[in-house]
């Protein structure tokens, strides 16, 4: 699939070619304020005159999205509204995602050049939205005119560089910012790819192998892998019993990054159900398709861990992947069974399709009692009720900490991965760590945000990185 490259400002030597689609993306105000002569004419001038550019810009409305052709189908303006609801991200990144995702490239196009015009504080969310429009996974027999490369060039609005409070006092994207944005885009696309791959290819052991391969490229990360019967021997009753009926064994994987001078310990816990049939409480034929995506939480936490470590994370950081396949067999977990969790609690199972909280309960207990984490964040496609509670565009966040509740909500608005406070579904998980006694606990349920149009969205890495911005060496994250 296509490579994806992020760079600051425009490559002045690059001109529009017939195998390249040029997209100019941004809010209406930034598109209208752009100096075409100095910024884009060198790129588009032989095809797009000053007059044509002015006429196209004049049709843009500040209150609605628009896709405006400039030259045949090879150059186009994508405009999104300036004004947004207070429940939306100020960047309006969701509108960028919607416009780009639904746009079909012309036949014969091998490359896409995206020029993003954005306010400084909107860069992270806008870049993340663009990256998730170019998925990595495609297993079709025949792919006509496959895309080879996507290049994203970022122009920071001149009018907005000093219009907000920024702890780093930066006025342009640094090399650290660009490195972070590149890693973020790669990780969002990888998270979506892992979530898109079907279970007959990405079973439990294959998923953990992918995690080991990715994390293996990081310096200073140690790993511990427990799988199959060893889980039961070591007390991981939740993960073991959920996955014991499957062909491939359940796995608990822990990756630890502990830099010198660290004062705090954070744990990222991901639900990794590579397929969820519902178990004995079998899902219906209209509900089961798509359940390969039930490992989206683990994929997102894996991606976030990778970016954070690469971004110079200053504190102890642990990644815990709770991986299993929820299937039926003579040895499967049954309703009425009583199992013993890692916490020592005995749990009567009433519904085997509520497996996510069982595997996460083992994960968060391990984070608190073994790793001595000060803060635990778990992420999961946990409940069907998430959509009814917070909708299709906002994840549900449950935490025992008012400070972290505000922090996650603010990070959601900054990153474009929205997450307002929510209801009680995660409390079973919290019960295994005394409802967060002596630890900050944050639960993120994004069951209906994991996919859009049957494609994984890569939700999560951007949110987690934004939430930990102060612990990283990235000026952009300190906005």
Secondary structure as UniProt FT lines:
FT   STRAND          3..8
FT   TURN            12..13
FT   TURN            18..19
FT   STRAND          20..27
FT   HELIX           28..33
FT   HELIX           36..39
FT   HELIX           41..44
FT   TURN            45..47
FT   HELIX           50..58
FT   TURN            62..63
FT   STRAND          66..71
FT   TURN            72..74
FT   STRAND          75..80
FT   TURN            86..87
FT   TURN            90..91
FT   HELIX           93..101
FT   TURN            107..108
FT   STRAND          111..118
FT   HELIX           120..122
FT   HELIX           123..131
FT   TURN            132..133
FT   TURN            144..145
FT   STRAND          149..156
FT   TURN            158..162
FT   TURN            167..168
FT   HELIX           175..196
FT   TURN            199..201
FT   HELIX           204..215
FT   TURN            216..217
FT   TURN            219..220
FT   STRAND          221..227
FT   HELIX           229..233
FT   TURN            234..235
FT   HELIX           237..243
FT   TURN            244..245
FT   STRAND          251..257
FT   TURN            260..261
FT   STRAND          265..276
FT   TURN            279..280
FT   HELIX           285..288
FT   TURN            289..290
FT   HELIX           291..295
FT   HELIX           296..310
FT   TURN            311..312
FT   STRAND          316..326
FT   TURN            330..331
FT   TURN            335..336
FT   STRAND          338..340
FT   TURN            342..343
FT   STRAND          346..348
FT   TURN            352..353
FT   HELIX           355..365
FT   HELIX           366..370
FT   STRAND          375..380
FT   HELIX           385..390
FT   STRAND          395..399
FT   HELIX           402..415
FT   STRAND          419..421
FT   TURN            425..426
FT   HELIX           427..431
FT   TURN            432..433
FT   HELIX           434..436
FT   TURN            437..438
FT   STRAND          440..445
FT   TURN            447..449
FT   STRAND          451..452
FT   TURN            453..454
FT   STRAND          455..456
FT   HELIX           461..467
FT   HELIX           469..471
FT   HELIX           475..478
//
